[in-house]
Amino acid sequence: MGESKVHGRLVSILSDWVIMELLAGQRNGLLIDDVDERPAGRPPQVPNHRPDIYSKSSKTFEVILGEAKTAEDLLTRHTEGQISEFLQHCSAHKSSLFVLAVPWYSTKLATRMLRRIQKRNGTEAVTTKILEKLPG
């Protein structure tokens, strides 16, 4: 099944935020899971899922993982499994950031979900950021 327009918009906002806020306006080193992206420019599997964005080139963080989720996606076990794996990958690095982009009306749900997964997996030390006030 194809990616929804909402998801595509969220990925675009997510990648723009990472570029502007964490990579000093440079796209170098940012891998984006985009159908228009050549295979070498797409993020690696981490370990069984491919994040929407991945970077190892930030001056602040050793690894940056980002995921965009629609409101409906946040309610699935698949999403919980993805986020759990991404947080575990981040926790294996000295300094990492997991960024989650969700529509504005899903921010509280995403926050609760992220905290629950971090507590369950012992990944509370991973720095997380939820991008807020995004279109849905």
C-alpha positions as CSV (number, residue, x, y, z in Angstrom):
1,M,0.0,0.0,0.0
2,G,1.3,3.5,-0.9
3,E,2.3,6.1,1.7
4,S,-0.5,8.5,2.6
5,K,-0.2,12.2,1.8
6,V,-0.3,13.1,5.5
7,H,2.6,10.7,6.2
8,G,4.6,12.2,3.3
9,R,4.0,15.7,4.6
10,L,5.1,14.7,8.1
11,V,8.3,13.1,6.7
12,S,9.0,16.3,4.8
13,I,8.5,18.5,7.9
14,L,10.6,16.1,10.0
15,S,13.5,16.1,7.6
16,D,13.3,19.9,7.2
17,W,13.4,20.3,11.0
18,V,16.4,18.0,11.4
19,I,18.3,19.9,8.6
20,M,17.5,23.3,10.1
21,E,17.8,22.6,13.8
22,L,20.5,19.9,14.0
23,L,22.5,19.9,10.8
24,A,23.1,23.6,10.4
25,G,21.0,23.8,7.2
26,Q,23.0,21.1,5.4
27,R,21.3,18.0,4.1
28,N,24.7,16.1,3.9
29,G,24.6,12.9,5.9
30,L,20.8,12.9,6.2
31,L,19.2,9.7,4.9
32,I,15.5,9.9,4.1
33,D,13.1,7.1,3.4
34,D,11.5,8.6,0.3
35,V,10.2,6.8,-2.8
36,D,12.1,9.4,-4.9
37,E,15.4,8.8,-3.1
38,R,18.0,6.4,-4.6
39,P,18.6,3.3,-2.6
40,A,22.0,4.6,-1.3
41,G,20.3,7.7,0.1
42,R,17.7,5.7,2.1
43,P,18.2,4.9,5.9
44,P,19.4,1.5,6.9
45,Q,17.2,-1.1,8.5
46,V,17.3,-0.6,12.3
47,P,17.3,-3.6,12.9
48,N,14.1,-4.8,11.3
49,H,12.4,-1.6,10.4
50,R,13.6,1.4,8.2
51,P,13.2,4.8,10.0
52,D,11.9,7.7,8.0
53,I,15.2,9.6,8.6
54,Y,18.6,8.7,9.8
55,S,21.8,10.7,10.4
56,K,25.2,10.1,11.9
57,S,26.6,13.6,11.0
58,S,25.2,15.9,13.7
59,K,27.6,17.8,15.9
60,T,25.3,17.3,18.9
61,F,24.2,13.7,18.5
62,E,26.1,10.6,17.3
63,V,22.8,9.2,15.8
64,I,19.5,10.8,14.9
65,L,16.5,8.6,14.1
66,G,13.2,10.1,13.0
67,E,9.8,8.7,12.4
68,A,6.6,10.2,11.1
69,K,3.3,8.7,12.2
70,T,-0.3,9.5,11.3
71,A,-2.9,9.4,14.1
72,E,-4.1,6.0,12.9
73,D,-0.5,4.6,12.8
74,L,0.0,5.5,16.5
75,L,-2.7,2.9,17.4
76,T,-1.0,-0.1,15.9
77,R,1.3,-2.8,17.4
78,H,3.5,-2.4,14.4
79,T,4.3,1.2,15.4
80,E,5.0,0.2,19.0
81,G,7.5,-2.4,17.7
82,Q,9.2,0.1,15.3
83,I,9.6,2.7,18.0
84,S,10.8,0.2,20.5
85,E,13.5,-1.0,18.1
86,F,14.5,2.6,17.2
87,L,14.9,3.5,20.8
88,Q,16.9,0.4,21.5
89,H,19.2,1.3,18.6
90,C,19.6,4.8,19.9
91,S,20.4,3.6,23.4
92,A,23.4,1.7,22.0
93,H,25.0,5.1,21.2
94,K,26.6,7.5,23.6
95,S,24.4,10.4,22.4
96,S,21.4,10.0,20.3
97,L,18.1,11.6,19.4
98,F,14.8,10.0,18.4
99,V,12.4,12.5,16.8
100,L,8.7,11.7,16.3
101,A,6.5,13.8,14.0
102,V,2.8,13.4,14.5
103,P,-0.3,15.5,13.7
104,W,-1.1,18.2,16.2
105,Y,-4.1,16.3,17.7
106,S,-2.0,13.2,18.4
107,T,0.8,14.9,20.4
108,K,-0.5,13.7,23.8
109,L,-1.1,10.2,22.6
110,A,2.4,10.1,21.1
111,T,4.0,11.4,24.3
112,R,2.3,8.8,26.4
113,M,3.2,6.0,24.0
114,L,6.8,7.1,23.9
115,R,7.1,7.3,27.7
116,R,5.5,3.9,28.1
117,I,7.8,2.2,25.6
118,Q,10.9,3.9,27.1
119,K,10.0,2.8,30.6
120,R,9.2,-0.8,29.4
121,N,12.5,-1.1,27.5
122,G,14.7,0.8,29.8
123,T,15.5,3.4,27.2
124,E,14.6,6.5,29.3
125,A,18.2,7.9,28.7
126,V,17.5,8.3,25.0
127,T,16.8,12.0,24.2
128,T,13.4,12.3,22.4
129,K,11.6,15.1,20.7
130,I,8.0,15.2,19.4
131,L,7.4,17.8,16.8
132,E,4.2,19.5,17.7
133,K,1.6,21.6,15.9
134,L,1.9,19.7,12.7
135,P,-0.9,19.4,10.1
136,G,-2.9,16.2,10.0
